[in-house]
Amino acid sequence: MTATLVGRELKCHVGIGGVVTGEALVASDNFSARYDLDRIKGIFSRPQHALAGQSYDGKILVMNTAKGGVATAWMLYEMKARGIVPKAILFNAANTILAQGAALAGLAMCDRFEEGDVTTLIKTGDTVTIYPDEGRVVVEEKG
């Protein structure tokens, strides 16, 4: 039996970066590129993180909020330079420092979803297309 895809649109604050499509990796945890990731292996490495052991490379991360300061922001650029990086990050709430890091790394990022908690609106494995300049995210769920 083949799964059908059901699409729906979410509205968010206008974000940064270009249009991107990819597979969602979702957790209600907060996100720090400095403390949560093994940036060499491309996995979540903090044992207490809900995504511990999972690869973030090429995924669209969907998280509660960003944590950390300047170091976590510049690490996004380092990850991009290594070629082991998520395609985009969606947050319930991002901070300005991480937004600057995402911009420097050329990553798409959006936050503040009108429909509610983005970590419950999108599921791991959903195909997500982000239109940052429009403040719009299209989610194709496996139905």
PyRosetta script that sets phi, psi and omega in degrees:
from pyrosetta import init, pose_from_sequence

init()
pose = pose_from_sequence("MTATLVGRELKCHVGIGGVVTGEALVASDNFSARYDLDRIKGIFSRPQHALAGQSYDGKILVMNTAKGGVATAWMLYEMKARGIVPKAILFNAANTILAQGAALAGLAMCDRFEEGDVTTLIKTGDTVTIYPDEGRVVVEEKG")
pose.set_psi(1, 132.4)
pose.set_omega(1, -179.3)
pose.set_phi(2, -94.8)
pose.set_psi(2, 135.1)
pose.set_omega(2, 178.4)
pose.set_phi(3, -75.7)
pose.set_psi(3, 139.7)
pose.set_omega(3, 174.8)
pose.set_phi(4, -95.6)
pose.set_psi(4, 153.7)
pose.set_omega(4, 179.1)
pose.set_phi(5, -104.1)
pose.set_psi(5, 133.2)
pose.set_omega(5, 178.6)
pose.set_phi(6, -116.1)
pose.set_psi(6, 121.0)
pose.set_omega(6, -176.6)
pose.set_phi(7, -98.0)
pose.set_psi(7, 146.9)
pose.set_omega(7, 172.2)
pose.set_phi(8, -148.0)
pose.set_psi(8, 157.9)
pose.set_omega(8, -174.6)
pose.set_phi(9, -112.5)
pose.set_psi(9, 137.3)
pose.set_omega(9, 175.9)
pose.set_phi(10, -115.4)
pose.set_psi(10, 143.7)
pose.set_omega(10, 177.6)
pose.set_phi(11, -105.2)
pose.set_psi(11, 139.5)
pose.set_omega(11, 179.6)
pose.set_phi(12, -144.7)
pose.set_psi(12, 177.6)
pose.set_omega(12, 175.5)
pose.set_phi(13, -64.9)
pose.set_psi(13, 145.7)
pose.set_omega(13, 176.3)
pose.set_phi(14, -56.5)
pose.set_psi(14, 131.9)
pose.set_omega(14, -175.0)
pose.set_phi(15, -109.4)
pose.set_psi(15, -156.3)
pose.set_omega(15, -178.7)
pose.set_phi(16, -126.3)
pose.set_psi(16, 158.2)
pose.set_omega(16, 177.4)
pose.set_phi(17, 94.1)
pose.set_psi(17, 179.9)
pose.set_omega(17, -178.4)
pose.set_phi(18, -95.7)
pose.set_psi(18, 174.9)
pose.set_omega(18, 177.8)
pose.set_phi(19, -65.4)
pose.set_psi(19, 135.2)
pose.set_omega(19, -178.9)
pose.set_phi(20, -145.7)
pose.set_psi(20, 145.3)
pose.set_omega(20, 176.4)
pose.set_phi(21, -126.1)
pose.set_psi(21, 138.5)
pose.set_omega(21, 177.8)
pose.set_phi(22, -172.2)
pose.set_psi(22, -177.7)
pose.set_omega(22, 179.6)
pose.set_phi(23, -87.7)
pose.set_psi(23, 133.3)
pose.set_omega(23, -179.1)
pose.set_phi(24, -79.2)
pose.set_psi(24, 142.1)
pose.set_omega(24, 170.5)
pose.set_phi(25, -125.8)
pose.set_psi(25, 113.5)
pose.set_omega(25, -165.7)
pose.set_phi(26, -118.7)
pose.set_psi(26, 138.0)
pose.set_omega(26, 170.1)
pose.set_phi(27, -153.1)
pose.set_psi(27, 146.8)
pose.set_omega(27, 177.4)
pose.set_phi(28, -80.6)
pose.set_psi(28, 2.5)
pose.set_omega(28, 177.3)
pose.set_phi(29, -70.1)
pose.set_psi(29, 165.2)
pose.set_omega(29, 172.2)
pose.set_phi(30, -83.6)
pose.set_psi(30, 171.5)
pose.set_omega(30, -172.8)
pose.set_phi(31, -130.4)
pose.set_psi(31, 129.6)
pose.set_omega(31, 171.7)
pose.set_phi(32, -135.1)
pose.set_psi(32, 120.1)
pose.set_omega(32, 176.1)
pose.set_phi(33, -66.1)
pose.set_psi(33, -24.7)
pose.set_omega(33, -178.4)
pose.set_phi(34, -79.1)
pose.set_psi(34, -46.8)
pose.set_omega(34, -171.2)
pose.set_phi(35, -101.5)
pose.set_psi(35, -19.8)
pose.set_omega(35, -174.8)
pose.set_phi(36, -97.4)
pose.set_psi(36, -14.7)
pose.set_omega(36, -169.3)
pose.set_phi(37, -118.9)
pose.set_psi(37, 147.3)
pose.set_omega(37, 163.0)
pose.set_phi(38, -97.4)
pose.set_psi(38, 102.5)
pose.set_omega(38, -172.9)
pose.set_phi(39, -76.3)
pose.set_psi(39, -10.4)
pose.set_omega(39, 175.9)
pose.set_phi(40, -85.5)
pose.set_psi(40, -44.9)
pose.set_omega(40, -178.7)
pose.set_phi(41, -84.7)
pose.set_psi(41, -18.7)
pose.set_omega(41, 180.0)
pose.set_phi(42, 76.9)
pose.set_psi(42, 32.8)
pose.set_omega(42, -179.7)
pose.set_phi(43, -129.2)
pose.set_psi(43, 160.3)
pose.set_omega(43, 168.9)
pose.set_phi(44, -73.7)
pose.set_psi(44, 124.1)
pose.set_omega(44, -171.7)
pose.set_phi(45, -113.8)
pose.set_psi(45, -17.4)
pose.set_omega(45, 179.4)
pose.set_phi(46, -71.1)
pose.set_psi(46, 118.3)
pose.set_omega(46, -174.1)
pose.set_phi(47, -56.8)
pose.set_psi(47, -29.2)
pose.set_omega(47, -177.9)
pose.set_phi(48, -80.8)
pose.set_psi(48, -10.1)
pose.set_omega(48, -178.5)
pose.set_phi(49, -76.2)
pose.set_psi(49, 141.1)
pose.set_omega(49, -179.1)
pose.set_phi(50, -59.7)
pose.set_psi(50, -24.6)
pose.set_omega(50, -178.7)
pose.set_phi(51, -102.0)
pose.set_psi(51, 16.4)
pose.set_omega(51, -178.5)
pose.set_phi(52, -50.4)
pose.set_psi(52, 129.9)
pose.set_omega(52, 178.4)
pose.set_phi(53, 88.2)
pose.set_psi(53, -10.9)
pose.set_omega(53, -178.4)
pose.set_phi(54, -91.7)
pose.set_psi(54, 146.5)
pose.set_omega(54, 179.2)
pose.set_phi(55, -79.1)
pose.set_psi(55, 135.4)
pose.set_omega(55, 174.0)
pose.set_phi(56, -99.7)
pose.set_psi(56, -9.0)
pose.set_omega(56, -174.0)
pose.set_phi(57, -61.8)
pose.set_psi(57, 121.9)
pose.set_omega(57, 177.8)
pose.set_phi(58, 76.2)
pose.set_psi(58, 6.8)
pose.set_omega(58, -179.1)
pose.set_phi(59, -97.3)
pose.set_psi(59, 163.4)
pose.set_omega(59, 168.7)
pose.set_phi(60, -100.0)
pose.set_psi(60, 110.1)
pose.set_omega(60, -178.6)
pose.set_phi(61, -78.7)
pose.set_psi(61, 136.7)
pose.set_omega(61, 177.4)
pose.set_phi(62, -125.6)
pose.set_psi(62, 111.6)
pose.set_omega(62, -172.1)
pose.set_phi(63, -133.7)
pose.set_psi(63, 166.2)
pose.set_omega(63, 179.3)
pose.set_phi(64, -67.6)
pose.set_psi(64, -64.9)
pose.set_omega(64, -178.4)
pose.set_phi(65, -151.5)
pose.set_psi(65, 164.5)
pose.set_omega(65, 176.3)
pose.set_phi(66, -85.6)
pose.set_psi(66, 145.1)
pose.set_omega(66, 173.9)
pose.set_phi(67, -130.2)
pose.set_psi(67, 154.3)
pose.set_omega(67, 179.5)
pose.set_phi(68, 102.7)
pose.set_psi(68, 176.7)
pose.set_omega(68, -175.6)
pose.set_phi(69, -120.1)
pose.set_psi(69, -138.7)
pose.set_omega(69, -173.1)
pose.set_phi(70, -57.4)
pose.set_psi(70, -40.6)
pose.set_omega(70, -177.4)
pose.set_phi(71, -61.0)
pose.set_psi(71, -43.4)
pose.set_omega(71, 179.8)
pose.set_phi(72, -65.9)
pose.set_psi(72, -31.9)
pose.set_omega(72, 179.7)
pose.set_phi(73, -70.0)
pose.set_psi(73, -47.8)
pose.set_omega(73, -178.5)
pose.set_phi(74, -70.6)
pose.set_psi(74, -21.2)
pose.set_omega(74, 177.5)
pose.set_phi(75, -67.2)
pose.set_psi(75, -26.1)
pose.set_omega(75, 174.4)
pose.set_phi(76, -62.5)
pose.set_psi(76, -40.5)
pose.set_omega(76, 177.5)
pose.set_phi(77, -64.9)
pose.set_psi(77, -42.5)
pose.set_omega(77, 177.5)
pose.set_phi(78, -59.9)
pose.set_psi(78, -43.6)
pose.set_omega(78, 179.7)
pose.set_phi(79, -61.5)
pose.set_psi(79, -42.8)
pose.set_omega(79, 179.1)
pose.set_phi(80, -63.1)
pose.set_psi(80, -42.4)
pose.set_omega(80, 179.7)
pose.set_phi(81, -63.0)
pose.set_psi(81, -33.5)
pose.set_omega(81, 177.7)
pose.set_phi(82, -77.2)
pose.set_psi(82, -20.1)
pose.set_omega(82, -176.7)
pose.set_phi(83, 81.0)
pose.set_psi(83, 16.5)
pose.set_omega(83, 176.5)
pose.set_phi(84, -121.6)
pose.set_psi(84, 90.3)
pose.set_omega(84, -167.1)
pose.set_phi(85, -151.8)
pose.set_psi(85, 149.2)
pose.set_omega(85, 172.1)
pose.set_phi(86, -68.5)
pose.set_psi(86, 159.3)
pose.set_omega(86, 176.2)
pose.set_phi(87, -73.7)
pose.set_psi(87, -33.6)
pose.set_omega(87, -176.0)
pose.set_phi(88, -166.1)
pose.set_psi(88, 167.1)
pose.set_omega(88, 175.9)
pose.set_phi(89, -134.8)
pose.set_psi(89, 131.2)
pose.set_omega(89, 173.8)
pose.set_phi(90, -113.5)
pose.set_psi(90, 135.0)
pose.set_omega(90, -179.0)
pose.set_phi(91, -129.2)
pose.set_psi(91, 155.0)
pose.set_omega(91, 163.8)
pose.set_phi(92, -66.7)
pose.set_psi(92, -43.2)
pose.set_omega(92, 177.9)
pose.set_phi(93, -148.6)
pose.set_psi(93, 126.7)
pose.set_omega(93, 176.9)
pose.set_phi(94, -105.6)
pose.set_psi(94, 161.4)
pose.set_omega(94, 173.0)
pose.set_phi(95, -104.5)
pose.set_psi(95, 160.8)
pose.set_omega(95, -174.6)
pose.set_phi(96, -65.2)
pose.set_psi(96, -31.7)
pose.set_omega(96, -179.9)
pose.set_phi(97, -65.9)
pose.set_psi(97, -45.0)
pose.set_omega(97, 179.3)
pose.set_phi(98, -68.6)
pose.set_psi(98, -33.6)
pose.set_omega(98, 175.6)
pose.set_phi(99, -61.1)
pose.set_psi(99, -41.1)
pose.set_omega(99, 177.1)
pose.set_phi(100, -63.9)
pose.set_psi(100, -41.3)
pose.set_omega(100, 177.7)
pose.set_phi(101, -62.9)
pose.set_psi(101, -41.7)
pose.set_omega(101, 178.4)
pose.set_phi(102, -64.6)
pose.set_psi(102, -41.1)
pose.set_omega(102, 178.3)
pose.set_phi(103, -62.7)
pose.set_psi(103, -45.0)
pose.set_omega(103, 178.9)
pose.set_phi(104, -61.0)
pose.set_psi(104, -38.1)
pose.set_omega(104, -179.2)
pose.set_phi(105, -82.8)
pose.set_psi(105, -8.2)
pose.set_omega(105, -178.6)
pose.set_phi(106, 74.8)
pose.set_psi(106, 26.6)
pose.set_omega(106, 179.1)
pose.set_phi(107, -94.4)
pose.set_psi(107, 141.7)
pose.set_omega(107, 172.4)
pose.set_phi(108, -74.2)
pose.set_psi(108, 140.4)
pose.set_omega(108, 178.3)
pose.set_phi(109, -152.0)
pose.set_psi(109, 136.1)
pose.set_omega(109, 176.3)
pose.set_phi(110, -139.9)
pose.set_psi(110, 159.1)
pose.set_omega(110, 177.0)
pose.set_phi(111, -152.3)
pose.set_psi(111, -177.1)
pose.set_omega(111, 176.3)
pose.set_phi(112, 58.0)
pose.set_psi(112, 72.9)
pose.set_omega(112, -177.5)
pose.set_phi(113, -84.9)
pose.set_psi(113, 130.1)
pose.set_omega(113, -178.2)
pose.set_phi(114, -62.5)
pose.set_psi(114, -34.1)
pose.set_omega(114, -174.0)
pose.set_phi(115, -79.1)
pose.set_psi(115, -8.8)
pose.set_omega(115, 178.2)
pose.set_phi(116, 125.6)
pose.set_psi(116, -152.2)
pose.set_omega(116, -175.3)
pose.set_phi(117, -67.5)
pose.set_psi(117, 111.5)
pose.set_omega(117, -176.1)
pose.set_phi(118, -63.8)
pose.set_psi(118, -25.0)
pose.set_omega(118, -179.9)
pose.set_phi(119, -73.9)
pose.set_psi(119, -11.0)
pose.set_omega(119, 173.5)
pose.set_phi(120, -106.6)
pose.set_psi(120, -17.6)
pose.set_omega(120, -179.2)
pose.set_phi(121, -82.8)
pose.set_psi(121, -24.5)
pose.set_omega(121, -179.7)
pose.set_phi(122, -121.4)
pose.set_psi(122, 140.8)
pose.set_omega(122, 179.7)
pose.set_phi(123, -113.4)
pose.set_psi(123, 150.7)
pose.set_omega(123, 174.4)
pose.set_phi(124, -55.5)
pose.set_psi(124, 132.6)
pose.set_omega(124, -179.1)
pose.set_phi(125, 97.7)
pose.set_psi(125, -18.4)
pose.set_omega(125, 175.5)
pose.set_phi(126, -62.7)
pose.set_psi(126, 148.0)
pose.set_omega(126, 171.4)
pose.set_phi(127, -90.0)
pose.set_psi(127, 126.8)
pose.set_omega(127, -174.0)
pose.set_phi(128, -123.0)
pose.set_psi(128, 133.7)
pose.set_omega(128, 171.8)
pose.set_phi(129, -117.5)
pose.set_psi(129, 126.3)
pose.set_omega(129, -176.6)
pose.set_phi(130, -108.4)
pose.set_psi(130, 130.0)
pose.set_omega(130, 175.0)
pose.set_phi(131, -117.0)
pose.set_psi(131, 80.6)
pose.set_omega(131, -172.0)
pose.set_phi(132, -57.8)
pose.set_psi(132, -41.7)
pose.set_omega(132, -176.5)
pose.set_phi(133, -69.4)
pose.set_psi(133, -14.3)
pose.set_omega(133, 177.6)
pose.set_phi(134, -103.3)
pose.set_psi(134, -8.6)
pose.set_omega(134, -175.0)
pose.set_phi(135, 62.8)
pose.set_psi(135, 46.9)
pose.set_omega(135, -174.0)
pose.set_phi(136, -140.6)
pose.set_psi(136, 138.0)
pose.set_omega(136, 177.3)
pose.set_phi(137, -131.3)
pose.set_psi(137, 128.7)
pose.set_omega(137, 177.3)
pose.set_phi(138, -106.4)
pose.set_psi(138, 127.2)
pose.set_omega(138, -177.5)
pose.set_phi(139, -113.0)
pose.set_psi(139, 125.9)
pose.set_omega(139, 173.8)
pose.set_phi(140, -108.5)
pose.set_psi(140, 108.7)
pose.set_omega(140, -178.6)
pose.set_phi(141, -90.2)
pose.set_psi(141, 146.1)
pose.set_omega(141, 171.4)
pose.set_phi(142, -76.8)
pose.set_psi(142, 119.0)
pose.set_omega(142, -173.6)
pose.set_phi(143, -114.3)
pose.dump_pdb("model.pdb")
